[in-house]
Amino acid sequence: MASWSLLSTDSQVYWYYKSDGSLFNATVPRTGTNLWTWHLLRNVTNYGVWKIFGQVETITDIDAYSYVAFVLDIIFIAIANVLLLNVLVALFNVTIRDVEERSKQVWGYERYLIINEYRDKPSIPPPVGTPYILYRSVRHLYRKLQSFLKRSFGNCQ
């Protein structure tokens, strides 16, 4: 409703609301004739083009808004968009290359962690593997005691 009806009138659009604040009706008088022209399309796109450059209000005394300037602006924006798209693709390629290089290192580290995890786990499940856990605990204490005795009494000889 809004876009087409606003393009087809040159007078005020009337909005009617209910008592609860919701929109009840909008009246668009169709008194305008030939409002939908190519000039309107040019003015809408021209507004967007000049807004990119920071100038929103048109100045009527200057010929900077001529058709040649408009076409040159469109060409400039098209070339700038192509160049920015190329920069974006190049940045994505660099990012993908960096991720691929780093992924090999991360994969190797994760593989190392999994191998160490399975190496240290008992081969028997926990309820049945209690004797094995006790055996490993005793073996660990024995090795600690052995290294302590070697450090303490190994220097005396």
N, C-alpha and C positions, 0 to 999 in steps of 0.2 A: 504494500500500500504506500509506504513512505516514499520510496525512490521514484516510482513511475508517476504517482499523483503529484509529487512536488515538482517534477519536470514538466508536467502538463498544465500548470497554472502560474499566473503571475500575480495572484492576489493572496490575501491572508488565508491560512489554513486554520479552521476552527476546531478546537478540541473540547469535547463535552465529557464531563466526569459525573459518576454517580455520587450519592451522598457518602458512600464508604471510601471514596477516593480512587476507585477503579475506573478505567476508561470505558465510557459508554458509547461514544460515537465520535467520528472525526469527519468533518465536512470539508470537502475540497471543491470550491467553485471552479468550473472549467470555463473561465472567461478568456483565457489566453489562447491565442491562435499562433500556430507555427512556432511554438516554443522549443520543440525538439528539432534542432538543426545541428549541422556540423560545427557551427560556431560555438554552441553550447559544449559539445564534446571537447573541442580544442581548449575552451576556457577551463573546463574541469581538469584536464590533464596538464594544462599550462600552470594551473595553481599548484598542482603536486610537484611539477618540475621546479618551479621557483621556490617552493618550500624547502626543497633539498638544499638549495643554496642559502637559505636563511631569510629570504625576502618573501614575505607572504602578501602584503598589500601591494597591489599593482599601482604603478605611477603612470598616469595618463599622458604626461607631457613628453615622455621619453619613448623613442622608437625601439627600445631594447626588447619589446614584446612583439616584434614583427614576426612574420612567418619564417623568415630566414633564421632569426635567432632561435625560434622554437625548434626548427629542424636541427640546427647545430647542437642545441641542448640535448635533444633526443639522441643524436649520434654520439655525443660525448657520454651520456649516461649509459648507452648500450656498450660502448667500448670499455668504460669503467667497470660495468658489471661483468664483462667477459674477463677482464684482467683480475678482478677480485675473485672470480670463480676459479681462475687458474691458480692464484695464490692459495686459495682454500684447498684445492686438490693437491698442490705441492705440500702443504702442511699436513694433510692427511697421509700422504705417502711417507713423509719423514716420521710421523707418529707410528705408522704401521711398521716401518723398518726398525725403529727403536724397540717396539713391543716384541717383534720377532727375535731380535738379538737378545733381549732380556729374558724371553720365554725359555730359551735353552738353559740359561743359568738357573732360573726358577724351577724348571722341570728337573734338572739334575739334583738340586737341593731337596726338593720334595721326594724324589726317588731315594736319596740317601736317608731321609728321615723315616720313610716307610720300611726300608731294609733294616735299619737299626731297631725300629719298633718290633718287627717280627723276629729279629735275632734275639732280642732280650725277653720275649714272651715265652712262657712254657708251652711245650707241645701238647700238654694234657690240660683239659678244661679245669677251671678253678675248684669246683667242689672235690674233684678226684685228685687234683694236682697239689694238694696241701703238703704231702711228703716231699714233693719236688721243691716247693717253695722253701720248706724248712732246710732241705739239703743245700739250696743256693745260699740261704742266709748263713748257715754254718760255714760253708766254703768261703763266703765273703769275709766273715769274721776271722777265719783261719788265715786268709791272705793278709788282712790288715795286721793281725798279730805277728805274722811272719815278717812283714816289712818293718814293723815297729822294733822287733827283736834284732833284725839285721842292722837297723840304724843305730840302735842303742848299744849292742854288744859287738857289732862288726868293727867298730873303731878301736876296740880294746886289743885286738890281736896284733 
